[in-house]
Amino acid sequence: METARVLVAADKFKGSLTAVQVAERVTAGLRRVVPGLAVETLPVADGGDGTVAAAVAAGFERREARVTGPLGDPVTAAYALRGDTAVVEMAEASGLQHLPDGVFAPLTATTYGSGELLKAALEAGATTIVFGVGGSATTDGGAGMLAALGARFLDADGKPVAPGGGPLATLAEADLSGLDPRLKDIDLILASDVDNPLTGPKGAPEVYGRQKGASEEDIAVLDAALTHYASILGPDTAALPGAGAAGGIGYGALVALGARFRPGIEVMLDVLGFAPALARATLVITGEGSLDEQTLHGKAPAGVAAAARAAGIEVVAVCGRLALPPEALEKAGIRRAYALADLEPDPAVSMAQAGPLLERAAESIARDFLAG
C-alpha cells in the first residue's frame, strides 16, 4: 500500500486564522490520529489579501516599504521577493485594512501607495512582478498608482487632479510619458480572482463600491468619472477582463503598464511551487473560511481542487461555513467538505474557537481517509 502523504494547500479563514495557521492546525489534527504522518504545507492565496504572506511561507523574503495609505497617511506595506520575482499585494498599501473602523472615503481614497510599492519592487531588482489585487479601499481606476509611477493627470487649467475616483470627472489630460522607464522591461502579471470590466452594471463602482462605503449617488458619480477617465486613456478599453479589479486598479495596470491578466490562483500556484508539491501527495486538503458560490469562481480552493483533479489526486476541504451542495463540491473536484459550523453552530464562537475546531475537523479527515 502506498504511503500516505498529505498536502495542505488552504487559504486563510478570514477574520480568524491565517493560511499558515490553518495549515498548522490541520497538521496537528491529522497527526493526532495518524502519528508521524507525512504532511507538506503550502499556504495559498488568490491574489487578494494574504498573498504576500503565502509567498513568504513558500520561501520568499519579506520586504517592507513606507508608502501612502488610501487616505493619504503613511503606512507600512510588505511585499515578497525571491531572486528577480516579486509578489506585490495592493491591499498592503491601499486596502480596507488601512481604514479606521467605520471610516470610508469612496470618492477620494487613492492607490498612490500601490504605485510606490511597485516602485519599491523595481528598486529591489524585480523583473517579474506578480501584482495581486483585491481587498481595496479605493475606486480610482489605478490613477493614484500611475501618478506614483510618474504619470500626470491634469484638469482643464493644467493643475493636477485631486486624489480618488470622484475627481477624475475633471480630468482633461493624461500624460503617461513620465512613467518609470523600467516598467517597459518587466513582466507585470495582474493576478485577480475577478474579471469584471471597469464600468457599467458589472463594473467596479456598481459591484464593489458599497463595500467601500459608497452610497448610490457615489456609485453613479464614480461610474461616470471612471467612464470619462477611460475615454481619455483609451477608447474601448474599459471592458477589458480584470479592468474592474480592486476599484479599477486592474484597468490602470492593463492599459498603462502593459500588465497581462491571469486568474490569481493560477499565478500563485505557479509562483508557490504547487505542481512539484502536488506530485508528492496522495491526498490534498484545501479550504477557506466560507465555501460558497464565490469559491467556484476563481477562489483558491477551486484552483487547488482543479489542479489536483487533473493530476488524479483526491481532494477534501475544510471551511468555517459550507454553503455548497454535495453535487457542486463534486463538480469542483472536492470529494467532501468539513465545516466548523457542523461542530459549533454559533458563528461567533466558531470564529473565536476556529483553531481547536479545525484540529477536530482534521481528526475526522484522518479517520475517514487515512486511518487503517
N, C-alpha and C positions, 0 to 999 in steps of 0.2 A: 504494500500500500504506500502511495506517495506521501512523503512527509508534508504535513500542513505548514503553509507559510502564508501569513495574513498580511495584506497591505491595507493600512488605514489611511484613506485619502478623503478626508472630510473637510468641509468648510466650517467657519465659526457658527456658533449658536448665538445670534445677535442679542446683545444685552445680558448674556450670562457667561459664555465660555468662548475663548479664542479658539482658532483652529488647532493651535498647538495643545491647548488644554483638552480639547475634545479627543485628540489622538492619545494623550496621556491617560485619560480616564478610561477610554475604550481598551487600551492595552492592559491596564490594571485589572479590569473586569474579566477580560479573556483569560489572563494568566491565573486568576483565582480559581478558575475551573480547569484549565489545562496548564499546569506549571511548566515553565521552560518553553512555552510555545514561541516559535519564531514569528516575530511581528516587526514589520517595517512601517514606519510612519512617514507620510508625505502630506503635510497640511496643504490644502489647496485653496484657491480663490479665483473669482471670475473676472477680475479687473476692478471691482469695487473696493470698498474699504476692507482692509485686511490683506490686500495684495502684496504690499511691501513685507509685512510680517511673514507671509507664506514664502516669499523669496529668501528672506533671511534664514528661516527654518531649513530651507533647502541648501544653505551654504553661501548665500550672497552676503556681502559685507554691508552692514547698516551704516549709512552716512546721514548726517543732518545738516540742514541749512536754515538760516533765519530768513523768512520771506514775509510777504504782505498777506495777511489773512483776508477773508471775504469782506470784512467791514473796514479794512484799511489799517488795522492794527498789526504789529509784528507778531508772528507765530513761529514756532519751531516745527519744521516739517522734515520727515525722513524719506529717503529713497534707498534703493538697494543696488549694489554694484558687484559684478563678478567679471573680471577681465575687462573687455570693452563693451559689455552688455549692462545696461541699467534698467531697473524697473522703477518707474515713477508713477505715483498714485495721486491723482489730482485732489482727492479728498483730504490728503495730508496737508495741502496748502489751502484749499478752497472749499472744504467740506462742511457739512452741517454741524459736525462736532466742534467747530470753532465759533459757533454762535452761542451766546449766553441763553439759558433756558427762557423760552417764550419770546426771544428776540429774533425777528426775521427782517430781511432787507431785500424783498423780491425784486425791486426795481433798481437797486444801487449796489448789490453785492458784486464783487469783482473776482475774476480769475487771474488777476495780475500775479499773485503768488505762485500759481501753477506755471506760469511762464518763467518766473525766477527759479523754480525748482528744475524745470527742463534745462535752464541755463547752467545750473549747478552740475547737472549730469554731463553736459557738454564740457564744462571746465574740468571735470574729473576724467575726461578722455573717452567717454562713451561714444561708440559709433553705431550701436544698435540700441534704441530706446523703446521699451515696451511701456506705453502710456496708458495706464489703467484708469478708466473714467467711470464715475458713479458716486453717489452719496454727496452730490454737490449742493452748496447753499446758493448757487448762482444761476442766472439765466441771461448771460451776456454774450452768447454766441462765440465765446472764446476771444472777444475783443481785448479784454484785460490781459490775457495770456500773450496775445500777439503784441500788445503795447510793451510788455516787459521784454519781449524779444527784439524790439526795435521798430515795430510798425507805428505809424502815426495816424490817428483818427481825428479829423478836423471838421469843425462846423463851418457855416457859410461865412463867418468872419475870420476863418483861418485859425481859430482857437481850438485847443484840444477838447474833445467831447468828454464830459464828466464820466466817472466810472459807472458800470452797471448796464443792464439791458435797456432800461427805460430811456436814458439819454441818447441811445443810438438813433432815436427818431430824428435827432438834429444833425445826424451825420451828413456831410456834404462831400468829403473826400477821404479815401482810404489810401494811404501811401505805404506800400509794403517794401519799398526799395531799401529801407534801413534794416530789414530783418537780418539777424545774425547769419553771416555767410556760411558758418559751419553747418547750418541746417541743411544745406544743399547736399552735403556729403554723408548724411547719416540715413539709416533705415529707421523710420519712425512708425511704429505699429500702434494703431489705435485699438486698444483692447477693451471691448464693451460687451455687455450682455443685452443691449438694446439696439434695435436697428431703426428707430424712429427717424422721420425726417425732421428738419429744423422747425417748420411752422405748420399751421393747419390743424385739423381735428386730431391728428396723431402726433403733432409736433411737441416740442419741449415745453412751451408755456402751458398748453392745454392739458397734457398728460401728467406733467410733473410739477407744474407751478404751485399747486395747492399745498403740497408737502413742504414747500419752501416759504409758506406764508402768504402766497399771492391771493388776493381777492378776485372775484370775477372781472371787475374793472381792470385790475392789474394785469390779468391774463390777456385781456384784449389789447391793452397798451403794449405789453411785451411782444405779442404776436405781430402787431403792426410794426413795432420798432425793428424786430428781427427780420421781417419781410423786407423792410426798407434797407437794412444792413446788407442782406443777401443780394439785393438788386444792385448794390454798389460793388460788392466784392466779386460777384459773378452771376449773371443771369442763369437760371435753370440749375443752380447748384443746391438750393435749399432742400430738394427732395432726395439727396444722396443718402443711402442707408447708413445709419450711425451719426448723421449730422445733428440729430436731436439729443444725442447722448450728453448727460451731465450738463443740462441747461444750454446745450448748443456748443459746448467746447469742442465736441466732435466736428462740428462744422468748421470752426477756425483751423483745427488741425488738418482736416482733409483738404480744404480749399487753399489755405495759405502756406501750410507747412509740408504739403506733399505726403501726408501720412497715408498709410493703407489700412483699411478697416478689416479686422478679423474678430470673430467671436472670442470674447475674453477668456473663456475656459480653455478653448483650443490653444491659444497662445501660451497661457500659463502652464498647461500640461507639458507643452514643448520645453518651455524655459526651466521648469522644475525637474525635468528628467523623469517624467511619468512612465514613458514606454519601457525603459530598462527595469524600473521597479515592478511594473506590471508583469514583465516576463518572468520574474522570480516568484510571483504569487500564485497561490492555489485558491484563495478567496479574497475578495475585495470588500471592505466596509467603507461606505461613503455616507454623506449626510449633511444636514444643515438644520437651522432652528425650526423652519417650517417647510415641510414637503407639501407643496400645493401646485396649483396650475402654473404659477410663475416658474417653478422649478423646471418644468418641462420646456421652457423657452430660454435655453441657454445658460441656466444656472449651473453651478459647479457639480452637484450630484448627477445631473443628467449627462453632462460631458464625461464624467468619470465612468458612469454606467455604460454609455455608448462605446467608449474605447475598450472597456473590459469585455463587453459582449462580443465585440468584433474579434477579440483575442480568445473567445471561448471560455472566459473565466467568470465564475459565479459572483454575483454582487448582492449584498444586503445593505440596508440603510438604517441609520439612526437619525432621530429627529426629536424636536420638542413636541411638535404638533403635526399630526398627519391628516391632510385634507384631500388625499387622492385615493380613489377606489383601487382594489387589487388589480383590475384589468389595466388601469393607467400605469401602475407601477411595472407590471409585466411588460407592457409595451415599451416602457423606458429602459427595460433591461434590468430591473430591480426585482429580485426573487421575493423579498419580504422586507417590510419596514418595521422597526421597533420604535415606538413613540413613548416619550417620557410621560405624556398625558395619560397613557394607559396605566402607569404606575402611580401617578399623582394628578388627579383631575383638576386641582386648583392651580390655575396658570401662574399666579404669583408665587406659590410655594414651589411649583415645578421649576420656575426660573431661578429661585433662590437656592434650591437644592439640586440644580442641574448636574453638578459633578457626581455626587453619590448615586443619583438616579441613573445617570449614564453608565456608571460601572455596573449597576444591576442589569440594565438592558444588555450590556456586553456579556455578562454572565449567561443570559438567556441565549444569545447568539452562539456562544461557545458550546452550550449544552445541545442546541439544535443542529449545529453544523460541524462541530469539531470534536466533541467528546466521543470516545469509543471509535 
